[in-house]
Amino acid sequence: MLSEIRPCIVGGNKALFHGFVSIERPVGPDWKGAPAGILKIPAAIVETIDGQVELAHPTAVRFTDSDEMFARYRKDVHNDV
């Protein structure tokens, strides 16, 4: 399933949201020197107005089209009933 690109604000700057990813980092080492586990860190992939692609913490992303998206959601839910 392809995600829809959505306009957003990140750190006070306009951006386009492309999706979420999970960054995996080893945790450890344990007492034997092996990785003790994997830490999964969520991140948002955003594109700044100058075309730079960056990772942002998910809570730093504020979508600017939420009214439109929720109106579409309400319409879809009522049409499915």
N, CA, C and O of each residue as an XYZ file, in Angstrom:
324
protein
N       0.832     -1.178      0.000
C       0.000      0.000      0.000
C       0.877      1.241      0.000
O       1.759      1.379      0.848
N       0.648      2.125     -0.924
C       1.400      3.368     -0.993
C       0.790      4.390     -0.057
O      -0.431      4.510      0.043
N       1.651      5.123      0.629
C       1.131      6.157      1.512
C       0.932      7.447      0.722
O       1.611      7.702     -0.272
N       0.004      8.233      1.184
C      -0.309      9.500      0.557
C       0.632     10.564      1.102
O       0.807     10.672      2.316
N       1.239     11.349      0.221
C       2.086     12.449      0.664
C       1.189     13.529      1.239
O       0.197     13.922      0.625
N       1.552     14.012      2.438
C       0.712     15.005      3.120
C       1.534     16.225      3.512
O       2.681     16.083      3.935
N       0.970     17.416      3.381
C       1.672     18.618      3.819
C       1.728     18.656      5.342
O       0.799     18.218      6.021
N       2.826     19.183      5.863
C       2.984     19.246      7.312
C       3.932     20.373      7.688
O       4.523     21.032      6.833
N       4.058     20.574      8.997
C       5.015     21.513      9.567
C       5.931     20.702     10.489
O       5.459     19.927     11.321
N       7.242     20.887     10.331
C       8.225     20.226     11.186
C       9.207     21.296     11.659
O       9.891     21.929     10.854
N       9.265     21.485     12.956
C      10.170     22.490     13.496
C       9.877     23.900     12.995
O      10.790     24.711     12.843
N       8.609     24.188     12.741
C       8.217     25.512     12.268
C       8.391     25.721     10.774
O       8.131     26.816     10.274
N       8.829     24.690     10.047
C       9.065     24.801      8.607
C       8.106     23.929      7.820
O       7.735     22.845      8.270
N       7.698     24.401      6.637
C       6.836     23.612      5.769
C       7.588     22.391      5.258
O       8.781     22.453      4.958
N       6.863     21.283      5.167
C       7.471     20.042      4.676
C       6.385     19.156      4.094
O       5.194     19.437      4.229
N       6.812     18.081      3.445
C       5.907     17.047      2.951
C       6.241     15.755      3.692
O       7.402     15.357      3.781
N       5.210     15.113      4.219
C       5.371     13.855      4.936
C       5.260     12.710      3.941
O       4.308     12.643      3.163
N       6.248     11.800      3.968
C       6.253     10.659      3.048
C       5.908      9.340      3.730
O       5.490      8.398      3.057
N       6.073      9.248      5.042
C       5.743      8.008      5.726
C       6.550      7.841      7.002
O       7.384      8.676      7.352
N       6.278      6.739      7.686
C       7.002      6.398      8.906
C       7.922      5.218      8.642
O       7.623      4.360      7.812
N       9.032      5.178      9.345
C       9.959      4.051      9.293
C      10.332      3.687     10.731
O      10.089      4.451     11.665
N      10.913      2.535     10.882
C      11.421      2.093     12.171
C      12.926      1.888     12.020
O      13.369      1.051     11.234
N      13.696      2.645     12.764
C      15.154      2.528     12.721
C      15.562      1.548     13.820
O      15.178      1.708     14.978
N      16.334      0.543     13.449
C      16.744     -0.484     14.402
C      18.196     -0.291     14.795
O      19.071     -0.119     13.947
N      18.434     -0.322     16.106
C      19.791     -0.184     16.637
C      20.043     -1.303     17.649
O      19.184     -1.593     18.482
N      21.225     -1.933     17.577
C      21.524     -2.975     18.554
C      21.716     -2.374     19.950
O      22.253     -1.275     20.096
N      21.278     -3.099     20.955
C      21.452     -2.705     22.346
C      22.425     -3.681     22.973
O      22.345     -4.886     22.734
N      23.317     -3.181     23.751
C      24.233     -4.108     24.399
C      25.624     -3.521     24.426
O      25.776     -2.302     24.346
N      26.592     -4.312     24.532
C      26.554     -5.778     24.498
C      26.188     -6.387     25.856
O      26.262     -5.736     26.898
N      25.788     -7.669     25.798
C      25.522     -8.380     27.050
C      26.862     -8.829     27.649
O      27.924     -8.447     27.157
N      26.805     -9.620     28.686
C      28.035    -10.011     29.378
C      28.964    -10.880     28.524
O      30.146    -11.015     28.838
N      28.426    -11.474     27.434
C      29.255    -12.279     26.528
C      29.767    -11.461     25.348
O      30.528    -11.963     24.522
N      29.345    -10.196     25.271
C      29.791     -9.341     24.174
C      28.848     -9.309     22.990
O      29.080     -8.579     22.026
N      27.771    -10.105     23.055
C      26.796    -10.126     21.961
C      25.767     -9.022     22.170
O      25.556     -8.581     23.300
N      25.120     -8.567     21.090
C      24.057     -7.575     21.260
C      22.975     -8.113     22.198
O      22.573     -9.271     22.086
N      22.508     -7.277     23.118
C      21.503     -7.698     24.094
C      20.093     -7.614     23.529
O      19.153     -8.110     24.149
N      19.934     -7.010     22.391
C      18.616     -6.883     21.780
C      18.621     -5.801     20.710
O      19.673     -5.286     20.330
N      17.451     -5.475     20.241
C      17.291     -4.462     19.203
C      16.342     -3.391     19.719
O      15.253     -3.698     20.202
N      16.759     -2.129     19.615
C      15.917     -0.991     19.949
C      15.333     -0.459     18.650
O      16.073     -0.119     17.727
N      14.004     -0.386     18.575
C      13.344      0.140     17.381
C      12.870      1.556     17.671
O      12.102      1.790     18.605
N      13.339      2.499     16.858
C      13.029      3.910     17.039
C      12.165      4.370     15.865
O      12.601      4.289     14.717
N      10.935      4.856     16.134
C      10.095      5.337     15.031
C      10.599      6.684     14.531
O      11.105      7.495     15.307
N      10.457      6.915     13.236
C      10.852      8.191     12.639
C       9.923      8.497     11.471
O       9.387      7.594     10.829
N       9.745      9.780     11.212
C       8.960     10.235     10.067
C       9.921     10.656      8.968
O      10.927     11.313      9.235
N       9.614     10.279      7.739
C      10.388     10.733      6.587
C       9.683     11.970      6.045
O       8.530     11.901      5.620
N      10.390     13.107      6.061
C       9.811     14.357      5.576
C      10.732     14.986      4.540
O      11.947     14.786      4.555
N      10.129     15.744      3.650
C      10.860     16.459      2.606
C      10.669     17.949      2.842
O       9.539     18.436      2.868
N      11.771     18.673      3.015
C      11.677     20.098      3.267
C      11.397     20.847      1.964
O      11.477     20.279      0.875
N      11.072     22.120      2.097
C      10.682     22.924      0.935
C      11.810     23.048     -0.095
O      11.551     23.305     -1.271
N      13.067     22.866      0.348
C      14.192     22.931     -0.600
C      14.562     21.560     -1.165
O      15.565     21.424     -1.865
N      13.746     20.538     -0.860
C      13.954     19.209     -1.422
C      14.780     18.263     -0.581
O      14.971     17.109     -0.964
N      15.277     18.720      0.558
C      16.064     17.868      1.441
C      15.161     16.847      2.129
O      14.107     17.207      2.653
N      15.563     15.586      2.130
C      14.822     14.539      2.827
C      15.463     14.340      4.192
O      16.679     14.181      4.305
N      14.621     14.350      5.238
C      15.117     14.252      6.605
C      14.273     13.278      7.412
O      13.147     12.950      7.040
N      14.835     12.827      8.515
C      14.091     12.048      9.490
C      13.700     12.982     10.629
O      14.495     13.821     11.053
N      12.474     12.834     11.122
C      11.989     13.650     12.233
C      11.305     12.744     13.236
O      10.768     11.695     12.881
N      11.331     13.160     14.494
C      10.591     12.414     15.505
C       9.104     12.536     15.170
O       8.653     13.625     14.817
N       8.332     11.458     15.270
C       6.911     11.508     14.900
C       6.119     12.611     15.605
O       5.202     13.180     15.012
N       6.454     12.920     16.850
C       5.697     13.958     17.551
C       6.071     15.363     17.099
O       5.412     16.325     17.493
N       7.117     15.506     16.278
C       7.514     16.813     15.756
C       6.752     17.178     14.484
O       6.871     18.300     13.991
N       5.969     16.236     13.948
C       5.240     16.452     12.704
C       3.820     16.921     13.011
O       3.091     16.276     13.764
N       3.437     18.057     12.415
C       2.057     18.542     12.539
C       1.484     18.640     11.129
O       1.932     19.455     10.322
N       0.488     17.803     10.842
C      -0.143     17.812      9.522
C      -1.008     19.054      9.368
O      -1.690     19.472     10.304
N      -0.970     19.637      8.177
C      -1.742     20.860      7.928
C      -3.039     20.598      7.168
O      -3.818     21.520      6.928
N      -3.267     19.354      6.793
C      -4.485     19.017      6.048
C      -5.440     18.154      6.871
O      -6.275     17.451      6.303
N      -5.332     18.195      8.187
C      -6.131     17.312      9.041
C      -7.627     17.539      8.890
O      -8.391     16.573      8.883
N      -8.071     18.797      8.767
C      -9.506     19.062      8.589
C     -10.038     18.351      7.357
O     -11.090     17.714      7.408
N      -9.314     18.457      6.251
C      -9.726     17.806      4.998
C      -9.710     16.282      5.132
O     -10.628     15.603      4.671
N      -8.664     15.751      5.765
C      -8.547     14.300      5.901
C      -9.666     13.735      6.779
O     -10.235     12.692      6.456
N      -9.990     14.413      7.890
C     -11.058     13.934      8.760
C     -12.423     14.101      8.116
O     -13.311     13.283      8.353
N     -12.618     15.145      7.301
C     -13.878     15.307      6.580
C     -14.054     14.155      5.589
O     -15.149     13.610      5.452
N     -12.974     13.791      4.902
C     -13.027     12.662      3.966
C     -13.301     11.363      4.717
O     -14.071     10.524      4.251
N     -12.665     11.196      5.890
C     -12.875     10.005      6.714
C     -14.334      9.903      7.151
O     -14.941      8.836      7.058
N     -14.893     11.014      7.626
C     -16.288     10.996      8.068
C     -17.213     10.643      6.903
O     -18.182      9.905      7.082
N     -16.919     11.164      5.718
C     -17.733     10.863      4.538
C     -17.637      9.377      4.193
O     -18.651      8.741      3.904
N     -16.423      8.824      4.221
C     -16.228      7.407      3.908
C     -16.927      6.511      4.915
O     -17.530      5.509      4.533
N     -16.856      6.853      6.192
C     -17.477      6.039      7.243
C     -18.993      6.045      7.080
O     -19.627      4.998      7.209
N     -19.583      7.196      6.802
C     -21.031      7.291      6.656
C     -21.523      6.602      5.379
O     -22.642      6.090      5.348
N     -20.703      6.587      4.335
C     -21.088      5.918      3.106
C     -20.997      4.400      3.230
O     -21.685      3.682      2.504
N     -20.162      3.905      4.134
C     -19.997      2.463      4.321
C     -21.103      1.854      5.172
O     -21.267      0.634      5.175
N     -21.864      2.670      5.892
C     -22.880      2.159      6.818
C     -24.135      1.794      6.078
O     -25.104      1.345      6.689
